[in-house]
Each structure stands twice: as C-alpha cells, then as structure tokens.
Amino acid sequence: MRQSALSFPADSAKPSHRGDDIHALFSSQGVRDVECIFPDISGYPRGKLMPAASFLAGGELRICQAIPMQAVTGEYSYNPVFPDADPDVRLRPDYATVSLAPWASVPRAVAIHDCLELDGELCQFAPRSVLKNVLASYAALGLQPVVAPEIEFYLTAANADPAQPLLAPAMRGGRAEVGQSAFSLNMRNELAPFWDEFRDACCTLGIATDTWMHEVGATQYEINLLHGDAVAVADQAFLFKYAAREIALKHGLNAVFMAKPIAASAGSSMHLHISVVDAQGTNVFSLSDGSESPRLQHFIAGLQNNLSELMLMLAPNVNSYRRYVSGSQAPTNLQWGYDNRTTGLRVPASGAAARRVENRVAGADANPYLAMAASLAAGLKGLQEPSTPSAPLNGNGYDQAHSLPRTMEAALEKMQHSSVARVLFGDKFVTGYCAVKALELASYQSEISAWERRFLLPQV
C-alpha cells in the first residue's frame, strides 16, 4: 500500500508540488499539520486540521455530509433532500493541490479535498463535484473547457462594527484614497507590504496569475489568473480568496469579495473567459482557416438560453444584485457582442487559438466552482442542442432591456422551477442548493436595516 514513504489511494490524483515529493517537502519545511479543506456552497474553506504524519500515511478523514451545504449564516436546511441521519462523507485529497499554507504562523500545509460518499461516488452536494460532473460531460464528447477568471476585490480598513460602512485604508501619507486611480501603480505601491506578501503567497500556492491592476473603485483591484483546466483554475481561485483574506488581516486590512461592498462605488466581478478544445488541443470555436466556427455561436446561444435560470450560481447572495446597474460596467442582460463591454457576453478580439467567450455576469462573491459549472453547462447545452443566438450587439448594451433577475428572490424562484437546472445538475443538488439559499434569504429579510431606521423611524 505504501509507495516509499507515502501512500496514495488508487482513486486519487498523484502528488505534484512543482516536481517535489510531498514527503520531502514536509520534512524539509518541518510541516506539523495539514489543512484538509474543501469549498462549501459559498466557496468558503471548510474541513479539518490533520497531523502531517497521518496525512502522509493516507489516514482517512470523514465529515458530515451537510457541511458542504452550510449556509453563510452557519445554519443548515432541514429540507427532506438532506438525510435526517446526517451521514458522513469521506474527504479524499487531491495531491496536486498540496502546498505550504503561506498564512500559517507555524509550518503547515494545505490540500484541497473532494467529498465522496462512502460508496466512493462524488457527493452531489459538494461544489467541486458539481464542476467535475460537468467536465465529465465534456470529456464524453472528446472536449475540454479552458477557463481564465478575472477576480476583483477591495482592500478596506478593518471594520469591527458591521453596522458601519467599509472605508478605504489610510495610505503612507495618512490619507485614504478617494478614487480616480484606475490602473495606477502608485496605489499598488501604497500597500506594498500586503501586495509583496500576497504575491509570494500566490507563488507558494501555485496560483498562476497574469496581470495585477488597480480597478476603478478606491482601493479596488483586479487580478487575472492564467487560463487552464477548469477544476485546477477553480482550485486556484478558491485558494486565491482564502489567501487574500488571511494575509490582508495580517496587515490590518480586509480583502472584500462582496459584489457591491460600498454604496456608490464600483461592484466587483469575476469575469470568466471560456474556450473549448478538442482531443488534439485545437480550439473548437475556430475553423482550420482561422475563421469563427459555428460552435462559437452555438455556445453563446446556450449561454443566452440558459444562464438566466442559473443566475443564483453566478450571483448567490442578496448583495450580488446591487452590482447590476446600468452604465456601471456590470451587465444587465445577456446580449453579446464582439469586444463590447456593455454586454453580458463578450467575444474579445483575438487570434484563432485564443477565440473565447467572456461571461461578464458572475460576481466576485460567486463560488468559482459553481460559477464555472453554470457557465460551462449552459454552453455545453448549446453545443449539444445547436441554436442561433441573437445578433451581435454593436451599440450600448444598457440601451437594451434589463433581462437579468433583479433580486436574489427572483433568481431563487427561477432556479427552483427550472427544468433546465435539474437536467444539468440533478434534482438533489438543485433542491438542496435552493433550500439553503432560501434559508439565507429568510435570514436577511428578518433584519431591520439602517435605511428603515433612518427614514421610517422619524416619519411614519
């Protein structure tokens, strides 16, 4: 069962840590424990801390099946789709994800795990399983998606009172940034201690980043990840958000991935650039002469026909819908166009090998596994059931009707009654996901807001 000093279950990925053996890595770094983590439906890391020796020996870890479907409030749904017995699932490490945990105060490793039912099947409530199942449908057709996310977020001052708005942190001169610094390198330099440590963390975690830039909001930034296999890139996005939050806290900051964290400021997105290649690695959106293939149009039609019903996977929170404002660089519909940033779906100018669709709908608060799964499943349906998309839009997308759901409640209603969602992801996942989102929505609606106290208290 053991391979030299390390055992690997037959159904697991082989170890990969930039060519290093995991045992040697742990020994040389004095690793004491391993964070055995997986993403829940919000994309939040959950799991257990395991002694390094037990991890190296292939020790089995289990956790309650309900944990992947834990609400952001910490509550659990009692919908009948979740077994009353609350059975275990087994955590299986993906050894390709093993790295040092750069946020830890003592030598520690981190490894992303799959959630497996005890019969060995992927747990259908776990987001990583949902994405893997979509990719299996592509593989059955001899296809593989290639995805690159662009992740936006804010760095804010510490915020101890949730009733108070988030504020930009003080810079070296003692003042907070007031905006108008889009694409400024000076503003990156102002918070250099954070950025230097965070960049090192990305390297440690194997996160393949491309460009780093200041966005239009005050202390708002965008980091582009390099394109690659959807699960691998989703893993990197998951670790990216984890590392950003942890390292920001070390510097007295908050890394904020809410879709609309600050009123009257730009929202934060997670644009997804998607192409599809065949078994030879050729982009199926292009013909051999370099021109556009019909499959690009079919993929776009699949997105247009189905994404509205899957909106809850792209915009999963009450706050998500505050981002979709006309003229704000966030889309309000699923129009598409060539190199048109006012539409929900954009085909960037590129060569044949890089021809792709940019889904601009997903917010930074979306779970990357579920946002990718929704986008890829919708596009695949278009490839399997070819239809024609709308004509490409040459003008301003904001002049078109606001056709995306305007609220979480509307998106929840759409997904609950969507036969398409149930075909693509299964009854149990859709029922369970919607049950948890309904729980979160009810929790939000039970709170009395500052707006109500400000205007209604003195006047009604």
C-alpha positions in Angstrom: 0.0 0.0 0.0 2.9 2.4 0.7 5.0 3.9 -2.1 8.3 4.6 -0.5 7.3 6.8 2.5 3.9 7.9 1.1 0.7 6.0 0.2 -1.7 7.2 -2.4 -5.2 5.8 -2.8 -5.8 4.3 -6.2 -8.6 6.8 -7.0 -6.6 9.9 -6.1 -4.5 12.3 -8.1 -0.8 11.6 -7.9 1.3 14.0 -5.9 2.5 17.1 -7.7 4.3 20.0 -6.0 6.4 21.6 -8.7 8.3 18.3 -9.0 8.9 17.9 -5.3 7.9 14.8 -3.4 5.4 15.7 -0.7 7.2 13.8 2.0 10.4 15.6 1.3 8.6 18.9 1.3 7.0 18.2 4.7 10.3 17.0 6.1 12.4 19.9 4.8 9.9 22.5 6.0 9.0 20.9 9.3 5.3 20.7 8.4 3.3 19.7 11.5 -0.2 19.7 10.2 -2.2 19.8 7.0 -5.3 21.9 6.4 -7.6 19.4 4.7 -10.1 21.7 3.1 -12.9 21.8 0.6 -15.2 24.6 -0.7 -18.7 24.8 0.7 -21.5 26.2 -1.5 -20.4 29.8 -0.7 -16.8 28.9 -1.8 -15.7 29.2 1.9 -13.0 26.8 3.0 -14.1 24.1 5.5 -12.5 20.9 6.7 -10.2 19.6 9.4 -6.7 20.0 10.6 -4.8 16.7 10.3 -1.3 15.8 11.7 1.2 15.7 8.8 2.2 12.1 9.7 -1.4 10.9 9.4 -1.8 12.7 6.1 1.3 11.1 4.7 0.2 7.7 5.9 -3.1 8.0 3.9 -5.3 8.3 7.0 -9.0 8.6 6.3 -10.9 11.7 7.1 -14.7 12.0 7.2 -17.1 14.9 7.8 -20.8 15.4 7.9 -22.5 15.4 4.5 -24.3 18.6 5.5 -21.2 20.7 5.8 -20.7 21.3 2.0 -24.2 22.8 2.1 -23.7 25.0 5.2 -25.4 28.5 4.8 -23.4 31.7 5.2 -25.3 32.2 8.5 -23.9 29.0 9.8 -27.3 27.3 9.7 -28.4 24.1 7.9 -31.5 23.4 5.9 -33.9 20.7 7.1 -35.3 20.1 3.6 -36.1 16.4 3.1 -33.4 16.2 0.4 -30.8 16.1 3.2 -31.0 12.8 5.2 -32.1 13.0 8.8 -29.3 10.7 9.7 -26.7 13.3 8.6 -24.3 10.6 7.2 -20.6 11.0 6.7 -18.8 11.7 3.5 -15.1 10.8 3.0 -12.6 13.5 2.3 -10.2 12.5 -0.5 -7.1 14.7 -1.0 -6.2 15.9 -4.5 -2.4 15.6 -4.1 -1.9 18.0 -7.0 -3.1 20.8 -4.7 -0.7 20.2 -1.8 1.4 23.2 -0.9 2.6 25.1 2.1 0.0 27.3 3.8 1.5 30.8 3.5 -0.9 32.3 6.1 0.1 29.9 8.9 2.1 31.1 11.9 3.8 27.7 12.1 4.9 25.4 9.2 1.7 23.9 7.9 0.4 22.5 4.5 -2.9 22.8 2.8 -4.6 20.4 0.5 -7.9 20.6 -1.3 -10.2 17.6 -0.9 -13.1 16.0 -2.8 -16.2 15.0 -0.8 -17.0 11.3 -1.5 -20.0 9.3 -0.4 -19.0 6.2 1.4 -19.7 4.1 -1.7 -17.0 6.1 -3.5 -19.3 8.3 -5.6 -18.7 12.1 -5.6 -21.0 13.8 -3.1 -23.5 15.6 -5.3 -23.9 18.5 -2.8 -20.2 19.4 -3.0 -19.4 22.3 -5.4 -16.1 20.6 -6.6 -18.2 17.6 -7.5 -20.7 19.7 -9.5 -17.9 21.1 -11.6 -16.3 17.7 -12.1 -19.6 16.2 -13.3 -20.0 19.0 -15.9 -16.4 18.4 -17.2 -17.2 14.7 -17.4 -20.0 15.5 -19.9 -17.5 17.5 -22.0 -15.0 14.6 -21.8 -17.6 12.2 -23.1 -17.7 14.3 -26.3 -13.9 14.5 -26.6 -13.9 18.1 -25.4 -12.2 20.1 -22.6 -13.1 23.6 -21.5 -10.3 26.1 -20.9 -11.2 28.8 -18.4 -9.5 32.0 -17.1 -11.1 34.1 -14.3 -10.6 37.8 -13.6 -11.1 38.4 -9.9 -11.9 41.8 -8.5 -11.9 42.8 -4.8 -11.5 45.7 -2.4 -8.9 46.3 0.3 -10.6 48.2 3.1 -9.7 49.3 6.6 -10.5 47.0 9.5 -14.3 47.0 10.3 -15.3 45.9 13.8 -18.9 47.1 13.5 -21.0 45.6 10.7 -23.5 48.5 11.0 -20.8 50.9 9.8 -19.8 51.2 6.1 -16.5 49.9 4.8 -13.8 52.5 4.4 -10.6 52.8 2.4 -7.5 52.3 4.5 -5.0 55.1 5.2 -2.1 55.3 2.8 1.5 56.3 3.6 0.7 60.0 3.7 -2.0 59.3 6.3 -4.9 59.9 3.9 -7.3 57.4 2.3 -7.5 57.0 -1.4 -10.5 58.9 -2.9 -10.7 57.2 -6.3 -9.7 58.2 -9.8 -6.7 55.9 -9.6 -7.7 53.2 -12.1 -4.6 51.4 -13.4 -2.4 53.4 -11.1 0.8 51.7 -10.0 1.2 54.3 -7.3 -1.8 52.9 -5.4 -0.4 49.4 -5.6 2.9 50.8 -4.1 1.0 52.4 -1.3 0.0 49.0 0.1 3.3 47.3 -0.9 3.7 45.2 2.3 0.4 43.5 1.7 1.0 43.0 -2.1 4.5 41.7 -1.6 3.4 39.1 0.9 0.3 38.2 -1.2 2.3 37.8 -4.4 4.7 35.4 -2.6 1.7 33.5 -1.2 0.3 33.0 -4.7 3.6 31.6 -5.8 3.7 29.3 -2.8 0.2 28.0 -3.6 0.9 27.5 -7.3 -1.6 30.2 -8.3 -0.8 31.2 -11.9 -1.5 34.9 -12.1 -1.2 37.1 -15.1 -1.8 40.8 -14.7 -2.4 42.7 -11.5 -4.1 46.1 -11.7 -5.9 48.8 -9.8 -9.6 48.9 -10.7 -11.9 52.0 -10.8 -13.1 51.9 -7.2 -11.0 53.3 -4.3 -8.5 50.5 -3.3 -10.3 48.1 -5.7 -8.1 45.7 -7.6 -8.3 43.0 -10.3 -6.0 40.0 -10.6 -6.2 37.8 -13.7 -5.5 34.1 -13.4 -3.9 32.3 -16.4 -6.2 30.0 -18.4 -6.2 26.3 -17.8 -8.2 23.2 -16.8 -11.5 24.3 -15.1 -11.0 22.4 -11.9 -7.4 23.4 -11.5 -8.3 27.1 -12.1 -11.3 26.9 -9.8 -8.9 25.5 -7.1 -6.6 28.4 -7.6 -9.4 30.9 -7.4 -10.6 29.3 -4.2 -7.1 29.5 -2.6 -6.6 33.0 -4.0 -9.6 34.3 -2.0 -8.6 32.3 1.1 -5.0 33.7 1.0 -6.1 37.3 0.2 -8.4 37.4 3.3 -5.8 35.8 5.6 -2.9 38.0 4.5 -5.0 41.2 4.5 -5.9 40.6 8.1 -2.2 40.3 9.0 -1.8 43.8 7.6 -4.8 45.3 9.4 -6.9 45.2 6.2 -10.0 43.4 4.9 -9.9 41.7 1.5 -13.5 42.1 0.4 -15.1 39.9 -2.3 -18.7 41.1 -1.9 -20.2 42.0 -5.3 -21.2 45.5 -4.1 -19.4 46.3 -0.8 -19.5 50.1 -0.9 -22.5 52.2 -1.9 -22.0 54.4 -4.9 -18.7 52.6 -5.8 -18.0 50.1 -8.5 -19.0 46.5 -8.0 -16.6 43.6 -8.1 -16.9 40.9 -10.7 -15.4 37.5 -11.6 -15.4 37.6 -15.4 -14.9 34.1 -16.9 -13.1 33.7 -20.2 -14.0 30.4 -21.7 -12.9 28.4 -24.7 -13.2 24.7 -25.6 -10.6 22.5 -27.1 -10.8 19.0 -28.7 -8.6 16.0 -28.0 -5.8 17.5 -30.1 -5.9 20.8 -28.1 -7.5 22.7 -31.0 -9.9 25.5 -30.2 -13.3 24.3 -31.5 -14.5 27.9 -31.7 -12.2 28.4 -34.7 -12.0 26.7 -38.1 -8.8 25.4 -39.7 -8.5 28.6 -41.7 -8.7 30.7 -38.5 -12.2 32.0 -39.0 -15.0 31.6 -36.5 -16.7 28.2 -36.3 -20.4 27.7 -35.9 -19.7 26.2 -32.5 -18.9 29.6 -31.1 -22.4 30.8 -32.0 -24.0 27.6 -30.5 -22.1 28.1 -27.3 -23.2 31.7 -27.0 -26.8 30.6 -27.7 -26.6 28.1 -24.9 -25.5 30.8 -22.5 -28.2 33.1 -23.6 -30.9 30.5 -23.4 -30.0 29.0 -20.0 -27.9 31.3 -17.8 -30.9 33.4 -16.6 -32.3 30.2 -14.9 -28.8 29.5 -13.4 -28.3 33.1 -12.1 -28.3 32.0 -8.5 -25.0 30.2 -9.1 -23.4 33.4 -10.6 -25.0 35.8 -8.2 -25.6 33.8 -5.0 -26.3 36.5 -2.4 -28.7 39.3 -1.6 -25.8 41.8 -2.2 -25.0 40.3 -5.6 -27.9 42.1 -7.3 -26.8 45.6 -6.2 -24.0 45.3 -8.8 -26.2 45.1 -11.9 -26.6 48.8 -12.5 -27.0 50.4 -16.0 -23.8 52.1 -17.1 -21.7 50.6 -14.3 -19.6 48.2 -16.4 -21.7 45.4 -14.9 -24.1 43.8 -17.3 -27.9 44.0 -17.1 -28.7 41.4 -19.8 -27.4 38.5 -21.8 -26.8 40.4 -25.1 -23.5 39.6 -26.7 -21.1 41.4 -28.9 -17.6 41.5 -30.3 -15.2 43.3 -28.0 -18.3 45.0 -26.4 -18.0 45.5 -22.6 -21.6 46.8 -22.2 -22.9 43.3 -22.9 -23.2 40.3 -20.5 -21.3 38.1 -23.1 -18.3 39.4 -24.9 -16.1 37.9 -27.6 -12.7 39.6 -27.2 -10.6 40.4 -30.2 -8.1 37.6 -30.5 -6.3 35.2 -32.8 -7.9 31.8 -33.7 -6.2 29.8 -30.9 -7.4 32.2 -28.2 -11.0 32.7 -29.5 -13.3 32.7 -26.5 -16.4 34.0 -24.8 -16.1 36.2 -21.7 -19.0 35.8 -19.3 -19.3 39.1 -17.5 -22.2 38.2 -15.3 -20.6 36.4 -12.4 -19.8 38.5 -9.3 -16.6 38.2 -7.2 -18.8 36.7 -4.4 -19.7 33.7 -6.6 -18.3 30.3 -5.7 -15.8 29.8 -8.6 -16.6 26.1 -8.9 -20.4 26.8 -9.3 -20.0 29.9 -11.5 -17.8 27.9 -13.8 -20.1 24.9 -13.7 -23.2 27.0 -14.6 -21.4 28.8 -17.4 -19.9 25.6 -18.9 -23.1 23.5 -18.5 -25.1 26.3 -20.2 -22.6 26.5 -23.1 -22.4 22.7 -23.4 -26.2 22.5 -23.8 -25.8 25.0 -26.7 -23.2 22.7 -28.3 -25.4 19.6 -27.8 -28.7 21.3 -29.0 -27.5 23.9 -31.5 -29.5 27.1 -31.9 -28.8 30.6 -33.1 -28.0 33.4 -30.7 -29.3 36.9 -31.0 -27.4 39.2 -33.5 -24.2 40.6 -32.0 -24.8 44.0 -30.5 -22.8 46.9 -31.9 -24.2 49.6 -29.7 -24.7 50.1 -26.0 -25.9 47.1 -24.1 -27.5 49.3 -21.5 -30.0 50.6 -24.1 -31.4 47.1 -24.1 -34.0 45.7 -21.6 -32.7 44.7 -18.2 -33.4 41.0 -18.5 -31.3 39.5 -15.7 -33.1 38.8 -12.5 -33.1 41.9 -10.4 -33.1 40.3 -6.9 -32.0 37.1 -5.2 -35.6 36.3 -4.6 -36.3 36.4 -8.3 -33.2 34.3 -9.2 -34.2 31.7 -6.5 -37.7 31.5 -7.9 -36.3 30.9 -11.4 -33.9 28.2 -10.3 -36.4 26.4 -8.1 -38.7 26.0 -11.1 -36.1 25.4 -13.8 -36.3 22.1 -15.5 -33.0 23.0 -17.3 -31.2 23.4 -14.0 -32.4 20.0 -12.8 -31.4 18.3 -16.1 -27.9 19.9 -15.9 -27.2 19.4 -12.2 -29.7 16.9 -10.8 -32.7 17.2 -8.7 -30.9 16.7 -5.4 -28.3 19.4 -5.9 -30.8 22.0 -7.2 -33.3 21.3 -4.4 -30.6 21.4 -1.8 -28.9 24.5 -3.1 -32.2 26.4 -3.4 -33.2 25.3 0.1 -30.0 26.7 1.6 -30.4 30.0 -0.4 -34.0 30.3 0.7 -32.7 30.0 4.3 -30.2 32.8 3.8 -32.8 35.0 2.1 -35.2 34.5 5.0 -32.4 35.4 7.5 -31.7 38.6 5.5 -35.4 39.6 5.4 -35.7 39.2 9.1 -33.3 42.0 9.8 -34.2 45.7 10.1 -31.9 47.8 8.0 -30.3 51.2 8.7 -32.4 52.6 5.8 -35.6 51.7 7.7 -34.4 53.3 10.9 -33.1 56.4 9.1 -36.2 57.3 7.1 -39.1 55.4 8.7 -38.5 55.9 12.3 -39.0 59.7 12.2 -41.6 59.9 9.5 -44.1 57.1 9.7 
